[in-house]
Amino acid sequence: PTTNNQSAFGVYVFNSNGVTIARNVIANHQGSGIITSVRANNLLIENNLIEGNGFAGMPDAIRLEGEISNAVVRGNWIRNNAGSAIFTFKPNGGADINGNVMSYNGQRFQRAAVYLTGNDHRVTNNQISNQPGPGVVVAAFPDSDRNIIQDNQFSNLQGLSIDLVAQQGTNVLDYQQGDGLNPPLNTYQQQRQVGNFGINAPRFISREFFSKSDNSSVTLLGEAAAGSRVQVYRVTEEAGVAGPLNEAIATVDVDENGQFSITVDQLKPGDKVSAIATHPDYGTSEPAVNAVIRPLLSQVSFDVGGKL
């Protein structure tokens, strides 16, 4: 995109209530396609094509700041923008981000597709792909808790599908790309310094689970935060040791002792799985370290002479 004869922003929502932005093409602006400030409560951004924005100014396709209570961003196609598809910067109130397709963003800055600061955001049922950074990042400063990230499909990322930043992560890169996979956090002081109260990723009891045949079920066992719900994902890409979260295939509640067990029918030898945990008081975790499905019995074949 060129910078000549372009407006700074596509749509500027300032000190408003109940604004709807729907069925537009918002493209090729110097700054963000949509930006809010001061107050934008009950905002609806729906069924728009937002592309090619932010190459000479604020880089994010949608930038949400100020009061954004009950904001909804749904059903949009957000592609080829300079920074994040959606960036929430120290807002008051939560945004519901659902059913969007976000691809090939981060063309100028290698940012997360969705970067969340603040509390009580919901990121659900989105397709996030081809991002030169993580899928969804949750900041630790300012405090960012109870952010729910479920039922999304991630592919071809250069980072985690979900990245919870530690409080020490306040440099420029942390506010663009996150800080990578967290170690297990075992104390209150450790957890309070991480986005979504540092909820730990689920841990499978083994890096391998076994299947009798291509058509048999597999029982997955593991640990996660007591009272949380674990969502299991199929991992179809080779990149990374934790995810990417390519396809959600099952959910299970975690018991009061922090244990879970689920039998899944759609898995066969060679498949890989990861998982996330979501707790209503904390939010959603980073992905679990992947586990692989192995055949229970090796198939041994003999030649005509009976030799191996």
ZAMARGU-4260 file (C-alpha; in steps of 0.2 Angstrom, whole numbers, plus 5000, padded with zeros to 4 digits):
<rodrens>
0) 5000/5000/5000 | 5005/5018/4997 | 5003/5032/5009 | 4998/5045/4997 | 4980/5051/4997
5) 4975/5040/5012 | 4966/5045/5027 | 4974/5042/5044 | 4960/5030/5051 | 4946/5021/5043
10) 4933/5023/5057 | 4936/5033/5073 | 4923/5029/5087 | 4925/5042/5100 | 4914/5045/5116
15) 4900/5035/5109 | 4887/5022/5114 | 4878/5009/5103 | 4888/5012/5087 | 4886/4998/5073
20) 4899/4996/5060 | 4893/4983/5048 | 4895/4977/5030 | 4909/4989/5025 | 4926/4987/5016
25) 4938/4996/5027 | 4955/4996/5017 | 4971/5005/5014 | 4972/5018/5027 | 4988/5025/5035
30) 4983/5020/5052 | 4970/5007/5060 | 4955/5003/5050 | 4944/5005/5066 | 4950/5014/5082
35) 4941/5018/5098 | 4944/5031/5112 | 4937/5037/5128 | 4921/5028/5127 | 4914/5015/5114
40) 4901/5005/5124 | 4889/4993/5116 | 4900/4994/5100 | 4896/4981/5086 | 4909/4978/5072
45) 4901/4965/5061 | 4903/4957/5044 | 4916/4969/5037 | 4932/4966/5026 | 4946/4975/5035
50) 4962/4974/5025 | 4978/4984/5020 | 4978/4996/5035 | 4991/5003/5046 | 5007/5004/5035
55) 5011/5022/5039 | 5003/5024/5057 | 4994/5014/5070 | 4997/4997/5063 | 4982/4987/5070
60) 4967/4983/5060 | 4955/4986/5075 | 4962/4995/5090 | 4951/4995/5105 | 4954/5008/5119
65) 4944/5017/5132 | 4928/5010/5139 | 4922/4996/5128 | 4909/4987/5139 | 4899/4975/5128
70) 4909/4977/5113 | 4906/4964/5100 | 4918/4960/5085 | 4911/4946/5075 | 4910/4939/5057
75) 4924/4950/5050 | 4937/4945/5038 | 4953/4954/5044 | 4968/4951/5032 | 4984/4959/5026
80) 4985/4973/5039 | 5002/4980/5046 | 5000/4974/5064 | 4988/4964/5074 | 4971/4960/5068
85) 4964/4966/5085 | 4973/4975/5099 | 4965/4979/5115 | 4975/4993/5124 | 4971/4995/5142
90) 4952/4996/5140 | 4939/4996/5153 | 4926/4982/5150 | 4927/4966/5139 | 4926/4963/5121
95) 4917/4948/5113 | 4928/4943/5098 | 4920/4928/5089 | 4918/4920/5072 | 4931/4931/5063
100) 4944/4925/5050 | 4961/4933/5053 | 4975/4929/5041 | 4991/4937/5034 | 4991/4951/5047
105) 5007/4957/5055 | 5014/4963/5038 | 5024/4977/5045 | 5026/4972/5064 | 5027/4954/5068
110) 5013/4955/5081 | 5001/4943/5088 | 4985/4941/5078 | 4975/4946/5094 | 4983/4955/5108
115) 4973/4957/5124 | 4976/4969/5139 | 4962/4971/5152 | 4949/4959/5159 | 4934/4948/5154
120) 4937/4947/5135 | 4931/4932/5125 | 4939/4925/5110 | 4929/4911/5102 | 4926/4902/5086
125) 4939/4912/5076 | 4951/4906/5062 | 4968/4913/5065 | 4982/4909/5052 | 4998/4914/5043
130) 5003/4926/5057 | 5022/4930/5060 | 5019/4930/5078 | 5007/4921/5091 | 4989/4918/5089
135) 4982/4926/5105 | 4993/4935/5118 | 4987/4940/5135 | 4997/4954/5144 | 5001/4954/5163
140) 5003/4972/5164 | 4990/4980/5166 | 4982/4966/5175 | 4973/4955/5162 | 4962/4941/5169
145) 4947/4930/5165 | 4950/4931/5147 | 4942/4916/5139 | 4950/4909/5123 | 4940/4893/5116
150) 4935/4884/5101 | 4947/4893/5089 | 4957/4886/5075 | 4975/4891/5073 | 4987/4887/5059
155) 5004/4893/5052 | 5009/4904/5067 | 5027/4910/5072 | 5023/4908/5091 | 5011/4900/5103
160) 4993/4898/5099 | 4990/4906/5116 | 5003/4915/5125 | 5001/4922/5143 | 5015/4935/5146
165) 5024/4937/5163 | 5024/4954/5172 | 5042/4956/5168 | 5038/4956/5150 | 5035/4974/5147
170) 5047/4978/5133 | 5042/4982/5115 | 5043/4964/5109 | 5033/4957/5123 | 5019/4969/5118
175) 5020/4962/5101 | 5025/4944/5101 | 5023/4938/5119 | 5036/4929/5129 | 5034/4911/5124
180) 5030/4895/5134 | 5029/4898/5153 | 5036/4885/5165 | 5024/4877/5178 | 5018/4891/5191
185) 5016/4884/5208 | 5014/4898/5220 | 5002/4913/5221 | 5016/4925/5219 | 5021/4917/5203
190) 5004/4916/5196 | 4998/4934/5200 | 5012/4941/5189 | 5006/4932/5173 | 4991/4935/5162
195) 4975/4926/5166 | 4982/4924/5184 | 4995/4912/5177 | 4983/4897/5175 | 4994/4882/5171
200) 4993/4873/5155 | 4986/4855/5156 | 4999/4841/5158 | 4996/4824/5150 | 5003/4810/5161
205) 5013/4804/5147 | 5020/4811/5131 | 5013/4795/5123 | 4996/4787/5123 | 4993/4770/5114
210) 4979/4764/5102 | 4976/4746/5097 | 4971/4750/5079 | 4967/4765/5067 | 4948/4763/5072
215) 4950/4761/5091 | 4947/4775/5104 | 4961/4782/5115 | 4960/4788/5133 | 4969/4803/5138
220) 4974/4806/5156 | 4981/4822/5164 | 4981/4836/5176 | 4975/4854/5176 | 4968/4867/5187
225) 4954/4860/5198 | 4937/4866/5193 | 4943/4870/5175 | 4937/4863/5158 | 4950/4856/5147
230) 4948/4857/5128 | 4958/4844/5118 | 4965/4849/5101 | 4972/4839/5087 | 4989/4845/5081
235) 4992/4843/5062 | 5007/4854/5060 | 5025/4849/5064 | 5030/4866/5071 | 5032/4868/5090
240) 5031/4857/5106 | 5015/4864/5112 | 5002/4866/5098 | 4998/4874/5087 | 4980/4871/5091
245) 4974/4866/5074 | 4957/4857/5078 | 4946/4856/5094 | 4940/4838/5096 | 4934/4836/5114
250) 4931/4844/5131 | 4931/4837/5148 | 4929/4844/5166 | 4943/4843/5178 | 4939/4836/5195
255) 4942/4843/5212 | 4959/4835/5213 | 4965/4842/5197 | 4963/4826/5187 | 4955/4823/5170
260) 4952/4808/5159 | 4943/4808/5142 | 4941/4795/5129 | 4942/4801/5111 | 4937/4792/5095
265) 4944/4802/5082 | 4963/4798/5085 | 4974/4786/5076 | 4992/4781/5078 | 5004/4795/5073
270) 4991/4809/5078 | 4997/4822/5090 | 4986/4831/5103 | 4988/4847/5114 | 4975/4855/5126
275) 4970/4871/5135 | 4962/4873/5152 | 4949/4887/5155 | 4944/4892/5173 | 4930/4905/5175
280) 4940/4914/5189 | 4956/4915/5179 | 4954/4912/5160 | 4962/4901/5148 | 4979/4893/5149
285) 4993/4891/5136 | 4993/4875/5126 | 4999/4859/5134 | 5015/4851/5128 | 5010/4839/5114
290) 5007/4820/5116 | 5008/4808/5102 | 4997/4793/5099 | 5007/4776/5096 | 5001/4759/5090
295) 4999/4747/5105 | 5007/4733/5095 | 5020/4734/5082 | 5016/4726/5065 | 5029/4714/5060
300) 5029/4706/5043 | 5039/4691/5036 | 5045/4687/5019 | 5041/4671/5010 | 5056/4662/5018
305) 5049/4667/5036 | 5063/4679/5039 | 5061/4697/5045
</rodrens>
